[in-house]
Amino acid sequence: MAPFWDNGAVRGARVRCPGCTRFNPPGIRCPSCACGPVAPEHYGAARMLLHAGVDRFALTGRLEALEPGLSRQLEAQYAAQWAGALRLVEDVRRCEPFLTLGGFVEEAEDRWADVLPWSQPPAPRDAAPEEDESLEALYQRSEDPGVRQLAALAEVNRGRPSRALYSEAQGALYADGLARLEAALALTRWRSWFVAPSGRPQRELIARHARDVFATHPEHAARAAVAWVRATGKAPEVDLLLALREGLRAQDEDVAFECALVLGDELGLLAALGSDDEDRAALAARTLASMGAPALLSVLRETRSAVLAREVMRRWPSPASWEVVDTLLTLSAGFDDGGFIEALSQWAPQTPFARLSPEVRERWRQWADDRLGTLPAARVLRMLEWVREGDEAPDESSARAFQRAAVQALSSASASERAELLQSRVLVDFLVHGDVEELALVHTWARDAACAAPLLELLVSLPGRLRRERPVPGRCARLLMAAWERPSRSTMLAPLNKAVRSWSGISGREELIDAVWLRFQRHPVERAELLVAFEPWRQELWERQRAAQPDAIAIFETWWRVDSQKRLPELVSFLVENAPAEALPERLPFVWAAAEARVDAWPRSTSHAVFLAAAPLAGGLRSGHDALVPDAERFLAWFPGFEARVLAAPSPEAESSYQRDLLEDLHVEVRLMREALERRAEEAESQRQAELQRRVEESRRRDRERQLELARREAEVAEQEAERARAEQEAHQARLADALARLGPRPVQTRRFDASPRVEPLPMDVEIIFPGATMASVLDYSRILKALSVGGDSLEVLAANGLSVTAWGTEARAWVDAMMRRPELSLRFSQLFHAPWS
C-alpha cells in the first residue's frame, strides 16, 4: 500500500474529501457533498471506486467490504497517476518564484486531484529535464497547458518574453483560477506594457482582473492599482490612488517604480535614474522628459549623459523651452562623436523654427555661429532646411547664421561627401537662398570629377524642382552661370551636355535658356563652347537669335563660325532656302566662303551645305533670273576644286549620320546650270537674229508705207485733176449748152470708155468693194478716172458710165476713204492708173 502522502489526501491537519476533493477536518462527513469520512490511506482506492461508478453515499461501506488485495491494487493505480500529476506540480513549483501571486502549487494539486482518475496527466517526454532548465525551455517541453501558461507569465514578469511567450501570457487572461489574475499583473508590468501594450479586449479583461486582485490580495494592492490604471487609461479612483501612494514607499523597487510611473511622481522617477537597471533608468528618463520635469535638466548638466540627453530630445514636450535648448546645445560641445549631434539634428525639426520663441531662436543662432560649421555637412544642411521650412517667412538673422555654417561645413567636406549630398534634397535650399560664397562653391565643385555630374544635373533641373516654391528671381540662372565661369571649363562640357540632355524637357527652363542666350550675346569667344554644352537647347537659342537679329547674313556669319560643323547644312538652308532669287547673289558668296573653310575637316556635311545652296541657284537660273548668271558662272569655275577637296579629305566619325557626300547630286545641279547657261546663249542668239529680222521687216514696212503715201498723193493729184477737168468740162458744157440753145436742139452721142490696162490681172482688181455702186471695184474706179484724164467732155464720160455729177462725187470720196483704210487698194489703183490702156 502506497504511503498516504503520495496521494495528495492530506494538507496540514486536513484531509481531502474523495467525493468533491475539498479539504475537511479528519473523521467527519463532508459538509459539501455529504460523502462519508475516508481515511487518508484509502483516499486513492476511494477515488478509483467513484470512477468505477460507486455512489459516494455508499463509498464508506464499499471500502470496508473490499478485499485487502483489491484495495492495495486500487491504491497503487491511483498513486501511479498521482505521481504523474506531481511531476506537473513540480514544474509549477519551478515557475512560482517568478510569479507575483502565491498558491499556484496548491491550485495545481487541487486541479489534478479533481480530475484524477478521470483524466490522465500527460506522459513525460523521453529526455529528462535538466537541473538548470530555463523557463522558456520548460514552456517548450511541457505538454500541460497550465504549466505552459505559468512559464510564459514567469518570463513576462522577468521582462524577457519571446513573441510566443507573450502571446501565451495574453491567452492566460481567459484562463480560470489564479493564472488570469497573474496575467493581469504580468502584462501591465513596465517592462512588458511599454514594449507591447495589449489591445482593447485584453485591456478590459485586465481591468476586471485587477479589481479582483485588489479585492482578494491586499498585499498586492499597489500592483493591482497599477494594472487597473494602465488598462483603463483613467485617473485612479480613491482606493486605488491610496494604494498607489502607499506603493511609492514599498521596499520592492519594482513596485515603487511602477507606482511612480503611474502617478508621475518626480521624486520616485529621479531616484530610478540612478538604478543599476539600465532599462529602468531609461524609462524613468523618458517619463521625466515627457513630463517636462525641470529637475531632469539639472541631472543632465551634472551627469552629461548622452543617453539621458537623447531621452530628453525624444520625449520633452514641444515646443522646448530656452532652458532645454540651452542645456542640450551646451552639452553638444562635449561630444565629438556623431551620435549626439545626429540625434540633435533629428530632434530640432520636430518643432518648426518659426514657432520657437525669439530667445530660443537666438540661442540656436549663437550655436550655429559657434559650433555648427564644424559639424558634418549633411547635418548642417538638415538644420538649415529646418530653419527655412514652413509657410512663414524665416528669421533672416538665424537663416544667415545657419547658411554661413553650411558654407563652412561644405567648404571642408570631402569630394565623396559632396557627391552624396548632391543626390539629396537638402542641398537645394542651401543653393537657392545663398549668396556669393555659394556661387564660388558651385564653381569649384563643377570642376571636381567626383561631384561635377550630380551638381550640373542638379543645376539644370533646379527650375523644375522649385516650380512650387518662390526662389529668388534669377537665382537658378546665376548658379548655372557660376559653374560656367572660367577657368578650366573644358572638363565640365561633357557632363553639362549630358545633364542638359537628361532634363531638357523640364518646365521652367526658360530662365536658364535666357541666361545662356545672354552669355552667348555678350561673350563671342565662348559661343562655340556654349553650343557644345547646351546643344539640346540649340533650337531655343536659334529662335532667340532670329528674333534679335533680322539680317539673315549676319546670323549665318555668326553661327557657322561657332556652331558644330555638322550644323552647316541647316544654316545654309536657313540662309538660301526661302530667300527670293534677287537676294541669292548677295548671300551665296558667304556660303562658298564657309564651305572653303570647312571642307577639309568636314567634307560630307560641307558638300551637303553646298548642294543646298547650289539647288536654289540652279532653280533660279532655270526660272529665268538673269541676275544669277554671274554667280552660276563663278560656281561652275569654283566647283571642280571644291570637289577635289571633298574627295581628298577623310570623313570624321562625327559625320557618320551623313551616308554620302552628294557629289553626284551636285553634278546634276552643275549640268542643269550649264544647260541653262547654254540655253540662255542660244536664246540670246535667237533674240539677236530676231532683232535683225525685226529691223528688216520694219524697213520693208516703212517702204510700203512710203509707197502707199505716194499712191495716196498721186490719187489726190488725180482727183484734183479730175475735179479741175470736171470743172472745166462743166464750164465747157455750160458754154456748149448755151451755144446749142442758141443753135437749136441736136442729137446727143455718148461713148463709153472700154479700154483695159495692160498689166497682169489680180483678183483684187474685180473685188467688189462697194456693192450696187457704179464704181464697185478698183478696176471700175481706175477705168472711169482714166477716161476722165484722157480728155473730152467729162459730163459725157460720166453720163456714158451712168454717173451723175453728184453720184461721182459721192463714190469718189468713198474710194479715197477705202484706199486710206486699205493701202493695198491704193497701191493697186496706182498700178492700174499708170499702166498703158488699150
Buried (B, 14 or more C-beta within 10 A) or exposed (E): BBEBEBBBBBEEEEBBBBBBBBBBEBEEBBEEBEBBBBBBBBBBBBBBBBBEEBEBEEBBEBBEEBEEEEBBBBBBBBBEBBEBBBBBBEBBBBBBEBBBBEEBBBBBBBBBBEEBBEEEBBEBEEEEBEEEBEBBEBBEBBEBBBBBBBBBBBBBBBBEBEEEBBEBBBBBBEBEBBBBBBBBBBBBBBBBBBEEEBEEEBBBBBBBBBBEBBEEBEEBBBBBBBBBBBBBEEEBBEEBBBBBBBBBEBEEBBBBBBBBBBBEBBEBBBBBBEBEBEEBBBBBBBBBBBBBBEBBBEBBEEBEBBEBBBBBBBBBEEBBBBEBBBBBBBBBEEBEEEEBBBBBBBBBBEBBBBEBEEEBBBBBBBBBBEBBBBBBBBBBBBBBBBBBBEEEEBBEEBBBBBBBBBBBBBEEBEEEBBBBBBEEEBBBBBBBBBEEBBBBBBBBBBBBEBBBBBBBBBBBBBBBBBEEEEBEEEBBBBBBBBBBBEEEBEEBBBBBBBBBBBBBEBEBBEBBBBBBBEBBBEEEEBBEBBBBBBBBBBEBBBEBBEEEEEEBBEBBBBBBEBBBBBBBBBBBBBBBEEBEBEBBBEBBEBBBEBBBBBBEBBBBBBBBBBBBBBBBBBBBBBEEBEEBBEBBEBBEEBBEEBBEBBEEBEBBEBBEEBEEBBBEBBEBBBEBBBEBBEEBEEEEEEEEEEEEEEEEEEEEEEEEEEBBEEBBEBBEEBBEEBBEBBEEBBEBBEEBEEEEEEEEEEEEEEEEBEEBBEBEEBEBBEEEBBEEBBBBBBBBBBBBBBBBBEEBBBBBBBBBBEBEBEBBEEBBEBBBEBBEEBBBBBBBBBBBBBBEBE
